[in-house]
Amino acid sequence: METELILTGAFLGAGLLAYVIIPGLLVVWDRVLDHIGGREK
């Protein structure tokens, strides 16, 4: 039973991390591309 709780907690934690980190990485990558491209949009 403890194993199931650990797996559930790990799954939820990973989901929250992905929900926060992925948009952050997209924002950082967009800024990096803007900086490299000289903001030619």
C-alpha positions as CSV (number, residue, x, y, z in Angstrom):
1,M,0.0,0.0,0.0
2,E,2.8,2.4,0.8
3,T,4.3,1.8,-2.7
4,E,1.1,2.9,-4.3
5,L,1.0,6.1,-2.3
6,I,4.7,6.8,-3.2
7,L,4.0,6.2,-6.9
8,T,0.9,8.4,-6.8
9,G,2.8,11.2,-5.0
10,A,5.7,10.9,-7.5
11,F,3.3,11.0,-10.4
12,L,1.5,14.1,-9.1
13,G,4.8,15.8,-8.2
14,A,6.2,15.1,-11.7
15,G,3.0,16.5,-13.3
16,L,3.2,19.7,-11.3
17,L,6.9,20.1,-12.1
18,A,6.2,19.6,-15.8
19,Y,3.3,22.1,-15.6
20,V,5.6,24.8,-14.1
21,I,8.9,24.0,-15.9
22,I,7.7,23.5,-19.5
23,P,6.1,27.0,-19.8
24,G,9.2,28.5,-18.1
25,L,11.5,26.7,-20.6
26,L,9.3,28.0,-23.5
27,V,9.5,31.6,-22.3
28,V,13.3,31.3,-21.8
29,W,13.8,29.7,-25.2
30,D,11.6,32.5,-26.8
31,R,13.8,35.1,-25.2
32,V,17.0,33.3,-26.3
33,L,15.8,33.2,-29.9
34,D,14.8,36.9,-29.8
35,H,18.3,37.7,-28.5
36,I,20.1,35.6,-31.1
37,G,17.9,36.8,-34.0
38,G,18.3,40.4,-33.0
39,R,14.5,40.8,-32.4
40,E,13.7,40.8,-36.1
41,K,10.0,39.9,-35.5
